[in-house]
Structure formats: C-alpha cells, structure tokens
C-alpha cells in the first residue's frame, strides 16, 4: 500500500479553503439585519411648537445625559 503524502496535503488545503470560504460567508450574512420601518408616535407638544398637519416623526433619538430646551 502506497501513501501519497502530497495528495493528502492538496486535499487538506482544499478542505481548509472551503472552510474559510464558508466562515467568511457566515460572517458576512450573519451581520445583515432586516431593515424595518419604525412606527414613532409624535409626542404631545404645546400649540406654539406643534408642526403643521401632515408632518410625521421620522427618527427617534435617545440620549444618556443632557437636556433639550426650546426658546
């Protein structure tokens, strides 16, 4: 029985290449998330700063510290 060492090296390299390719694809597709539209309810505001009818909120932001003041 003869053992072809180089044939085993080529087979190992091929399997390693397939493993690396599968790992790269898994990382690439694993980080993709579904984009979903946010449903944001507009807060109640005083009549002076209430936007005209037909306007809707498109982004909701959260802050850890600080305030937002209206003049």
N, CA, C and O of each residue as an XYZ file, in Angstrom:
284
protein
N       0.848     -1.167      0.000
C       0.000      0.000      0.000
C       0.898      1.235      0.000
O       1.783      1.366      0.846
N       0.672      2.117     -0.929
C       1.482      3.330     -1.000
C       0.666      4.495     -0.465
O      -0.558      4.533     -0.594
N       1.351      5.417      0.120
C       0.714      6.593      0.703
C       1.255      7.816      0.003
O       2.452      8.098      0.059
N       0.375      8.540     -0.655
C       0.794      9.716     -1.394
C       0.638     10.931     -0.483
O      -0.465     11.447     -0.301
N       1.740     11.374      0.076
C       1.743     12.479      1.035
C       1.265     13.778      0.396
O       0.520     14.530      1.024
N       1.674     14.054     -0.825
C       1.294     15.305     -1.489
C      -0.193     15.357     -1.821
O      -0.808     16.423     -1.810
N      -0.754     14.202     -2.111
C      -2.190     14.156     -2.377
C      -2.966     14.526     -1.108
O      -3.984     15.214     -1.179
N      -2.488     14.076      0.035
C      -3.143     14.405      1.304
C      -3.013     15.900      1.604
O      -3.954     16.503      2.121
N      -1.876     16.504      1.293
C      -1.684     17.938      1.513
C      -2.645     18.741      0.641
O      -3.231     19.714      1.115
N      -2.820     18.356     -0.624
C      -3.735     19.048     -1.521
C      -5.174     18.928     -1.028
O      -5.940     19.889     -1.092
N      -5.534     17.746     -0.538
C      -6.887     17.548     -0.034
C      -7.129     18.413      1.207
O      -8.198     19.005      1.354
N      -6.151     18.481      2.081
C      -6.266     19.298      3.283
C      -6.381     20.775      2.919
O      -7.175     21.495      3.525
N      -5.613     21.234      1.955
C      -5.666     22.628      1.527
C      -7.031     22.954      0.919
O      -7.563     24.042      1.137
N      -7.593     22.023      0.166
C      -8.904     22.226     -0.451
C      -9.995     22.325      0.619
O     -10.863     23.195      0.556
N      -9.939     21.436      1.584
C     -10.925     21.457      2.667
C     -10.781     22.732      3.487
O     -11.782     23.333      3.879
N      -9.558     23.146      3.748
C      -9.310     24.376      4.504
C      -9.848     25.588      3.743
O     -10.422     26.494      4.347
N      -9.666     25.609      2.431
C     -10.177     26.721      1.620
C     -11.701     26.783      1.668
O     -12.274     27.867      1.780
N     -12.351     25.638      1.585
C     -13.804     25.609      1.673
C     -14.278     26.053      3.056
O     -15.283     26.753      3.169
N     -13.568     25.655      4.096
C     -13.921     26.055      5.455
C     -13.794     27.564      5.622
O     -14.673     28.199      6.206
N     -12.721     28.136      5.121
C     -12.513     29.584      5.219
C     -13.583     30.323      4.428
O     -14.108     31.330      4.903
N     -13.919     29.845      3.232
C     -14.950     30.484      2.430
C     -16.307     30.434      3.141
O     -17.048     31.416      3.142
N     -16.625     29.287      3.744
C     -17.885     29.169      4.478
C     -17.891     30.092      5.692
O     -18.924     30.683      6.006
N     -16.776     30.226      6.368
C     -16.675     31.100      7.528
C     -16.858     32.564      7.131
O     -17.551     33.314      7.818
N     -16.242     32.966      6.029
C     -16.379     34.345      5.543
C     -17.830     34.633      5.162
O     -18.356     35.691      5.507
N     -18.477     33.719      4.465
C     -19.879     33.907      4.093
C     -20.779     33.952      5.321
O     -21.712     34.753      5.377
N     -20.509     33.108      6.292
C     -21.327     33.110      7.508
C     -21.176     34.429      8.253
O     -22.158     34.963      8.768
N     -19.973     34.955      8.315
C     -19.761     36.250      8.971
C     -20.444     37.378      8.206
O     -21.034     38.274      8.809
N     -20.364     37.333      6.898
C     -20.958     38.387      6.076
C     -22.477     38.378      6.185
O     -23.088     39.433      6.354
N     -23.087     37.216      6.093
C     -24.540     37.141      6.142
C     -25.076     37.152      7.570
O     -26.248     37.460      7.787
N     -24.250     36.825      8.522
C     -24.687     36.830      9.914
C     -24.846     38.223     10.471
O     -25.583     38.416     11.437
N     -24.173     39.205      9.888
C     -24.263     40.564     10.391
C     -25.373     41.365      9.731
O     -25.673     42.477     10.166
N     -25.980     40.822      8.699
C     -27.043     41.525      7.995
C     -28.322     41.431      8.821
O     -28.723     40.344      9.235
N     -28.951     42.560      9.055
C     -30.222     42.570      9.773
C     -31.302     43.129      8.859
O     -31.028     43.888      7.929
N     -32.497     42.746      9.139
C     -33.616     43.235      8.336
C     -33.913     44.678      8.712
O     -34.026     45.018      9.889
N     -34.035     45.503      7.712
C     -34.405     46.896      7.945
C     -35.917     46.956      8.113
O     -36.667     46.403      7.308
N     -36.341     47.617      9.141
C     -37.772     47.734      9.405
C     -38.120     49.187      9.667
O     -37.380     49.909     10.334
N     -39.234     49.594      9.141
C     -39.681     50.961      9.371
C     -40.087     51.114     10.822
O     -40.725     50.232     11.398
N     -39.716     52.229     11.400
C     -40.078     52.492     12.785
C     -41.438     53.181     12.821
O     -41.721     54.077     12.026
N     -42.249     52.756     13.734
C     -43.524     53.426     13.977
C     -43.316     54.321     15.187
O     -43.247     53.839     16.318
N     -43.216     55.614     14.950
C     -42.943     56.560     16.019
C     -44.176     57.423     16.225
O     -44.661     58.075     15.301
N     -44.665     57.413     17.439
C     -45.793     58.277     17.776
C     -45.250     59.640     18.158
O     -44.336     59.750     18.976
N     -45.808     60.662     17.572
C     -45.375     62.021     17.888
C     -45.808     62.372     19.298
O     -46.943     62.089     19.682
N     -44.929     62.983     20.076
C     -45.292     63.366     21.440
C     -46.245     64.557     21.431
O     -46.334     65.294     20.449
N     -46.942     64.725     22.529
C     -47.812     65.895     22.641
C     -46.937     67.122     22.854
O     -45.998     67.091     23.649
N     -47.242     68.185     22.153
C     -46.445     69.409     22.232
C     -47.371     70.608     22.391
O     -48.548     70.548     22.034
N     -46.839     71.677     22.921
C     -47.641     72.895     23.009
C     -48.021     73.398     21.605
O     -47.320     73.126     20.631
N     -49.106     74.114     21.521
C     -49.612     74.592     20.228
C     -48.598     75.476     19.521
O     -48.581     75.529     18.291
N     -47.753     76.170     20.274
C     -46.787     77.090     19.684
C     -45.727     76.364     18.852
O     -45.255     76.892     17.845
N     -45.361     75.168     19.271
C     -44.292     74.458     18.548
C     -44.797     73.208     17.825
O     -43.988     72.439     17.308
N     -46.101     72.989     17.776
C     -46.653     71.826     17.080
C     -46.484     72.011     15.576
O     -46.846     73.058     15.041
N     -45.933     70.997     14.880
C     -45.767     71.111     13.427
C     -47.114     71.073     12.713
O     -48.092     70.569     13.266
N     -47.175     71.598     11.499
C     -48.428     71.586     10.732
C     -48.904     70.155     10.472
O     -48.118     69.209     10.528
N     -50.178     70.013     10.192
C     -50.759     68.695      9.893
C     -50.079     68.085      8.671
O     -49.726     68.796      7.730
N     -49.903     66.800      8.688
C     -49.261     66.099      7.573
C     -47.807     65.765      7.840
O     -47.233     64.920      7.152
N     -47.199     66.409      8.823
C     -45.816     66.103      9.185
C     -45.797     64.954     10.179
O     -46.650     64.858     11.061
N     -44.803     64.082     10.017
C     -44.671     62.939     10.922
C     -43.224     62.827     11.373
O     -42.310     63.288     10.689
N     -43.027     62.212     12.526
C     -41.677     61.971     13.033
C     -41.028     60.870     12.193
O     -41.688     59.898     11.825
N     -39.751     61.019     11.893
C     -39.064     60.008     11.099
C     -37.869     59.416     11.823
O     -37.285     58.444     11.345
N     -37.491     59.976     12.961
C     -36.324     59.480     13.682
C     -36.531     59.686     15.162
O     -37.009     60.735     15.594
N     -36.174     58.698     15.927
C     -36.271     58.791     17.372
C     -34.874     58.673     17.934
O     -34.171     57.705     17.644
N     -34.454     59.645     18.738
C     -33.108     59.618     19.307
C     -33.171     59.562     20.819
O     -34.041     60.175     21.439
N     -32.247     58.826     21.408
C     -32.155     58.712     22.859
C     -30.804     59.261     23.299
O     -29.788     59.048     22.637
N     -30.806     59.959     24.409
C     -29.564     60.498     24.951
C     -29.352     59.947     26.355
O     -30.303     59.681     27.089
N     -28.084     59.784     26.707
C     -27.773     59.304     28.049
C     -27.788     60.452     29.053
O     -28.228     60.281     30.189
N     -27.309     61.616     28.636
C     -27.279     62.763     29.526
C     -27.652     64.010     28.744
O     -27.567     64.027     27.516
N     -28.065     65.049     29.450
C     -28.326     66.322     28.811
C     -29.804     66.605     28.672
O     -30.650     65.762     28.973
N     -30.098     67.805     28.210
C     -31.478     68.229     28.005
C     -31.611     68.925     26.662
O     -30.623     69.330     26.048
N     -32.835     69.053     26.228
C     -33.107     69.793     25.019
C     -34.139     70.848     25.376
O     -35.234     70.524     25.835
N     -33.789     72.111     25.168
C     -34.698     73.178     25.540
C     -35.162     73.957     24.332
O     -34.422     74.127     23.363
N     -36.387     74.424     24.396
C     -36.959     75.241     23.327
C     -37.089     76.675     23.837
O     -37.472     76.903     24.984
N     -36.774     77.615     22.990
C     -36.886     79.014     23.361
C     -38.031     79.644     22.594
O     -38.304     80.833     22.757
